[in-house]
Amino acid sequence: MNINKESIIDELNAILTSPRFRSRKVIKTFLQYAVYETLAGRGSELNQQKIATQALGKSADFSPTYNPLVRIEAGRLRKLLKEHYADPNNMSAVIIVMPKGKYQIDFLPGKCSSNTTTPLTHELVPPFTEGPKLFLSCNILDPQQQMTAPLCHRLHSGLLLTLSHFRNIRLVTQKHNTDYVLTLDIQSVPDGIELFLLLTHAPSDELVYANTLHLPAAPSKTDLNAMYLHIAANTVALHSGKIIYHWAQYQLSLTTPLASQHGSLVHYIAFLHNITQDSFCTALNTCQQRLKHFPNDDKALVIFARLCGYDHVLQYHLINHLEAKWTYAARKAMQLDSENAEAHSIFAHNRYFLGDSELCRAELEVARKLNPFDTSIEYLYGFGLYLIDEAEQGIQIIHSLMQIPFPQPDWYHVLPFIHAFNSGNYQEALTRAERIQHFGYWGEMARCVSYFKLGQLERSRQELKELLDHSPLLLDNSNIDNRSIFSHNTLKPIRDTLKGIKKMAGIT
C-alpha cells in the first residue's frame, strides 16, 4: 500500500524536531537524505560510499572498508527510530523504518493512518541545492609504460581529494550517471610526464575544455599541488570553472522548467558572468524562494550570504536589514556544514563588514585551510588581509594568484587598482582600471579617479558623468543599513578624490 508522500514528509519533519533527534546533526542528515532518495526512486542505489560522500560530507576517497562511519551511524539511527515509535504516546500516521542490511527506507502505516492513500507519482524535490555531477578518469596512454602506473594512481587519488573540497559539484563513481567527464591521460616524454586534460559534457558529448600540462618525471608534492590548483581553477572553481558555467548555461537552455534544486546555483552563476542589477534580482529572488521552502539548504544559504556581500560591494541596496540577514545566513551555513570553506570565507567577509578584524582573519585562515585549491577563496584571503591593514602580504597573494593561467574575473583587478591608487602609482592604477569592465560601477569609478590624478580632466569628467548616471547614490552615506562602501578606510582616498572631481565639475 502506497502512503501519501506529504504524510511521509510531515512524519520526517516531526522526527527531525523530536527530542531524541533534535541535537543529532549527523543522524538527522543521514535520515533526511535516505528518505528523500527513497522517495525519489533511488533507494535501492543507496550504499555506504554514496551516503558518506553525498550526505555526510566525506571526501570522494572515503573507504567503507577502513572507515565504518556509515554502519555505525545506521545502527544508531535504527535504535533511535525504534525508541521513537516505542513511545506509547506516539500516534504517527506513518512509520519510517530502515531495515537491517539495507539503507533504503520502508514506509509503513502507523497507528492513526488513513485508509485513503495517494500513490507516490511525483518526484520529490531534493532538500539541498545540487550542482553538476562529475566523473574523473585517469588513464595511461601507452600500456608499455608501466612505470607511470603508480603516478596515474597518485594523480587520480590526489585530484579526487582536491575536487571533493568543492561543494558546488557532485563527484560520482559511475560514468553513465554523470553530467561531465574529466579525463586525464598520462604519457611519458623525454623530459618528464605529459598530461592531456579533456572535459566533456556527457549528455551532448561536447568538448568543454582541453589542455596539456607538464610534470617532471618524479613530481614533488609542490608540483602536484600546483597542477591541482591549475585544474581546479579551470574546471570546478565557482568564478572561473568551465564545468560550472557550461552547466548553468545548459540548464537555462533546456525547454523544460529549471529544477528547483538547481535554481539558486544556476541563477547565481548567471549573475557572476553577467553582473547587472537585473541578474542580481533574479538570483536573489530564486535563492529567497528556495530558502523559504528549504531553510536548511546550506548551499542556498551560502549563495544568499554571497549575494549579501555583493549587495554591499555593488551598493545595490536591495536587501533590507542586510547586516542581520547576512550574519544569519553565514552563521547558519557554517553550522550546517562546518567543513564548507565557502561558508567560512563569506562569514569572514561579514565579520569585516561589522568591524571585527580579528575574527575576520581567523575565518579567512580556516577557509584557506579547508580548501587551499579554491582560487576565489584565495582571492578573498588576500583581499581580506589587505583590508585589515596587512596590505603588502595581501597584495602579494593577489599577484601570485593572478600568475596562474585561468580566466580571471574582472573583479580580480579591483584590489591591484586600489593598491596602485593608494600608493600614488596612477598609471598602474589606470591600467588596472581599464581591465574592470563588467563589475558594477567599479570600472567607471576606477578610471575616473585615475584619469584625474594623471591630469586627464575631460576624460575624468566623462567617466564621472557615466558613473553618476548609473549610480547616483554612490556617494550618499545616508543608508546606514547597507552602509556606504566608502566607510572602509581603504576606499576613503578614492571617495575624497571623487568628491573633489564633483566639486570641480560643479555637480551637486
Secondary structure, DSSP 8 states (H G I E B T S, - for coil): ----HHHHHHHHHHHHTSTTTTT-HHHHHHHHHHHHHHHTT-GGG--HHHHHHHTS---TT--TTT--HHHHHHHHHHHHHHHHHH-TT---SEEEE--TT--S-EEEE-TT--S------S----SS----EEEEEEEES-TT-GGGHHHHHHHHHHHHHHHTT-TTSEE-S-GGG-SEEEEEEEEEETTEEEEEEEEEETTTTEEEEEEEEEE-SS--HHHHHHHHHHHHHHHT-TTT-HHHHHHHHHHHH-SS---HHHHHHHHHHHHHHS--HHHHHHHHHHHHHHHHH-TT-HHHHHHHHHHHHHHHHTT---STTHHHHHHHHHHHHHHH-TT-HHHHHHHHHHHHHTT-HHHHHHHHHHHHHH-TT-HHHHHHHHHHHHHTT-HHHHHHHHHHHTTS-S---GGGGHHHHHHHHHTT-HHHHHHHHTT--SSTTHHHHHHHHHHHHTT-HHHHHHHHHHHHHH-TTTT----TTT--GGGSGGGHHHHHHHHHHHHHHT--
